[in-house]
Amino acid sequence: MLNKISKQTFILLFTLVLLGGFLRYYKFTENPVSLNIDEVSVGYNAYSILKTGKDEYGEKFPLSFRSVGDYKPPVSIYLTVPSIALFGLNEFGVRFPAVFLSTLSIIIYYFFFKYFIKDRKYALLSTALVTISPWYLYYSRYATTEFLFATLFASLGILGLLKMLEGKRFWSFGAAFALSISMYTYHTERLFVPLFIAAFTVLNWREILIKRRTFLMFISLFVILSAPLAYSTILGPDRARAEATFITKDVELIRSVILEPVDNNSGLLTVLGSLFGGDIVLLFFYWARKFLAYFQPSFLFYNSLNMTTQGTYGLGILYLFELPWLILGIITLIRNKIPNRSLILFWIILGILPASLTINEQHPSRTLVIFPMVALLSGIGGVVFFQQIKRLSSAPLKMGVYAVFAILLAWSLLHALMVFTAYFPRQRGESFMEGTKEAVEYALENRNQYDEIVFDPVRGVEGPYIVSIPHMYILFYSQYDPAKYQNEIKRGGDELYGFDKFTIRKINWRIDRAKSGTLFIGSPWTLPLQDIKEEDILKRINLKNGKLAFLIVSPTSPD
Amino acid sequence: MKNYSIYFITLFLLIIIAALFRVVILNSIFLDYPQLDTLTLPALMEKEVRLSGAVTIFLGFGNALLIWIVVRKIMGNRVAILSSLLYLISPWTAYLDSSGSVYSLLIFATLLFCLGSLLVSTSFRLGLFLLCSSIFLLLFSSIFMWIVLPLLIFIFLSKTSLTPSQTKIFLLTFLIILSPFMYFAINNREGVSNIVKTQVTIFSDVGLLNAVNEFQGNINQTELASLGRFVENRYFYLSKHTLFNFLKHFSPATYFTPQVKLLEFSFSPPILLGFMIPFFLGLPLWINSWRKYKYMTLLPLIFLLPSIFSNKSPDMFRLSLVSPFIFITIANGFEKSFFIDKNKKVKLLLLFSLALILFQGAVVFTDILIREPVRLQKMMQDVK
């Protein structure tokens, strides 16, 4: 493939990979400021698989990792194993696969776009957007390999489907394999892939009829590969996760739309209510609202990535300078006979569908599957944008448009730089459990001095609203022997979890202050500063923004 | 004569449907809650003026009639009837009319303006009378129209072919209407400035400045401090905020789903979801008709301003000024695609949208009878 590209394209691609690599690798272990709950969980489970072939609960090579009850898809954890083996159980080892894959994907997406849209310029600009996209960049810098892997596998699978239609039989195997793997990698693809295959079949039924043998081979292999997953999702443990996040559990839906059962006291109301007032009917229109909400400017351009405080303007999935490009891209898609334009449309609609069926509003990671098409649309619009400016006959007008666009471009990129380097580490540290590592490291260094180490799982600067999983951080940073952890008897009880010297429970300072020989780690909400003697405070752990996150306390003697 | 009787029968039927819809809303939701007047609605709507529900319901019928007359002149009878029907059955305008909002009156005035501007070149006196009446109503009903009106008049004068003497007469009449208002404004400068402050609330959110300050505080801790002062200042941030408010008005969720709750409690969508398909079919027709309808294509952009400058943007009441243009776009898209376009796929799509409209219509109607009163009650408890 590489020998088919021109020297100019090669240089451009090489530059993009260098730039993309820099943007992804630069201080990726320090920013995001800390490993979040999912990262430590993925890291320790990969470590556990590496050492014992079992997950933290002792299950051998599971197809779904129970983890903290969220039943993580397996692929990203298994793909983290080599990295942990090479670099160890640390920030680098956990985050490296995402960073590496994301950088590699820049080249892959170029060839994907080139084949998909059959236009070098569109492909190059779209690849440039992949390189600097805030959406892709954000998820590339921490261990969220599941979104990245799943999107990449789905894209490769769809590429395989298109190649298969050209009569290349080998690609039917490739497509089936890549699409099945994408379903094992992230939840969104479990709905997206089957629906996309159905849409693909309907859109290309004539060609499929001609190449029915190849298509049958593809379908058979796909069904065989996906069968265990289907079983796990419909009847197995993944069902619990699907049920917990399904739209019917949405608080807004229950509290403001469906409400409590309403008495239909008259005959007409009873009839109308049973025909048109049912919960499912309202659910459908509620879902429609959630689906269309993904086309709102707040999601597209403003703060959907949640990298800054809520209510402020941080970063959306696109840069603001892409606004005219996106509009032109959509217009070009409607007006011109662009290759695979129906597929682009279905890809976007079906890609948003799974996310819109869950409880959260506008979820950028659950919709990452549409990322290649959004980048492509924006890239097409960008090329058309420059073509339109070139056609302008008035030189001053041309210069004016260029100048305005250049200002918008510079401002968007500089704003993104500020968000990534200054605001994100200071405003969102808590959601990445900032400070937990320092607290755990202190506890591990001093564990021999205490009979018990109590860690409060609830934290938060604004209020005790954030529930963490300190035991996983302890396992991760102590590199706790997975075999020992799987087999030892844990202490359990009412809101209590313990192993070795560590106990995870809520601290009640009124009672706990009398327990000398115990180390307490908690937020100022459970360890009130005014009630603690200064000499009992062993360490204060602040967030990067200077706010107090944790106190480490050991009562010397009762008052 | 025969043609006109058909029009009248059709319009009569439409008014019956609309009246029924509005009576259901009034009876089911608003009449049971007398405290609504004092507690909730004034806080949700324009504080200065609130009309009686009966008046606004009749104004609503007047609006539908005006839409029919205006649209008939530019797009023909089928589109006109469809547009009126859309006005009458839309939950957006039905709630607006039933709750006694002053925006029913403002829609009436803007439609009068449209009609006047259409007539002024053929029948100058009638056109001038309608224009002046609408200007009078707009000026003395909402402070916001002080901003919108100069723009309206500028575009009207630049796009309409009036003779110099007609332009002079128009401007003179405008000044005469304006003079009592100017007199009032000059003598009550403080009052006027207070009113403007309460209406133009886009930048009154302290959170905006807090956000800029927090951003600058964060940057000052890094090596990008000097660059940060240039990139992250209040002017850029507020421009971004204004653009954000503007862009929000182009999201389909705003118009076709209850993304922004009508009266802050309702689950009824402003326009039924099924109309989204004909809207998107009609949108290119509306944009392409730039030359044909002259400044009429620009009017919706001007009428977006009141909602853009609200701190609750998009404000569905202020935004209702745009509603007639959305109805016209939908009706035009529907008419052209269904009766003129021969593409079978588009026709199938329209049939699907019709089925969805009928179904959702029944759902909304049922919901208004069964659940909407409970939602209102719940919202009022939250306000308390």
Contacts between the chains, C-beta under 8 A, distances in Angstrom:
chain1	res1	chain2	res2	distance
A	256	B	267	7.3
A	256	B	375	6.7
A	256	B	378	7.5
A	257	B	267	5.4
A	259	B	371	5.9
A	259	B	374	5.4
A	259	B	375	7.0
A	259	B	378	7.5
A	260	B	374	8.0
A	262	B	370	5.2
A	262	B	371	6.0
A	262	B	374	6.2
A	264	B	370	6.4
A	269	B	366	8.0
A	269	B	369	6.0
A	269	B	370	6.3
A	272	B	362	7.6
A	272	B	365	7.5
A	272	B	366	4.4
A	272	B	369	6.7
A	272	B	370	7.5
A	273	B	366	6.2
A	273	B	370	5.5
A	275	B	362	7.2
A	275	B	366	7.5
A	276	B	359	7.6
A	276	B	362	4.4
A	276	B	363	4.6
A	276	B	365	7.4
A	276	B	366	4.2
A	276	B	367	7.9
A	277	B	363	7.2
A	277	B	366	4.3
A	277	B	367	6.3
A	277	B	370	5.2
A	277	B	371	7.2
A	281	B	363	5.4
A	282	B	267	7.2
A	282	B	363	7.5
A	282	B	367	7.3
A	282	B	371	8.0
A	285	B	257	7.3
A	285	B	258	8.0
A	285	B	267	7.8
A	285	B	269	7.4
A	285	B	273	6.9
A	285	B	360	6.9
A	285	B	363	6.9
A	286	B	267	8.0
A	288	B	257	5.8
A	288	B	273	5.7
A	289	B	253	6.3
A	289	B	257	3.7
A	289	B	258	6.1
A	289	B	259	5.7
A	289	B	269	7.9
A	292	B	251	7.5
A	292	B	252	5.4
A	292	B	253	3.8
A	292	B	256	6.8
A	292	B	257	5.4
A	292	B	259	7.2
A	293	B	253	5.1
A	293	B	257	7.8
A	293	B	259	6.3
A	295	B	251	6.0
A	295	B	252	6.3
A	295	B	253	6.7
A	296	B	248	7.0
A	296	B	251	4.6
A	296	B	253	5.9
A	296	B	259	7.7
A	297	B	244	6.1
A	297	B	247	3.8
A	297	B	248	5.8
A	297	B	250	7.7
A	297	B	251	6.5
A	298	B	244	7.4
A	298	B	248	7.6
A	301	B	244	7.7
A	301	B	247	7.2
A	302	B	244	6.0
A	308	B	215	7.9
A	309	B	211	7.4
A	309	B	214	6.9
A	311	B	207	5.8
A	311	B	211	7.2
A	312	B	207	7.9
A	312	B	211	4.1
A	312	B	214	7.3
A	312	B	215	7.5
A	313	B	211	7.1
A	313	B	237	6.9
A	313	B	240	5.5
A	313	B	241	7.1
A	313	B	244	7.1
A	320	B	240	7.4
A	320	B	243	7.8
A	323	B	247	7.7
A	411	B	231	6.5
A	411	B	236	6.8
A	414	B	227	6.8
A	414	B	231	4.6
A	415	B	231	6.1
A	415	B	232	7.2
A	417	B	224	7.3
A	418	B	215	7.2
A	418	B	218	8.0
A	418	B	219	6.0
A	418	B	224	6.5
A	418	B	228	6.0
A	418	B	231	6.3
A	418	B	232	6.1
A	421	B	222	6.2
A	421	B	224	6.6
A	422	B	215	7.7
A	422	B	218	4.5
A	422	B	219	4.8
A	422	B	221	7.2
A	422	B	222	4.8
A	422	B	224	6.3
A	422	B	228	7.0
A	423	B	215	6.1
A	423	B	218	5.2
A	426	B	218	4.7
A	426	B	221	7.2
A	427	B	214	7.5
A	427	B	218	7.0
A	545	B	218	7.6
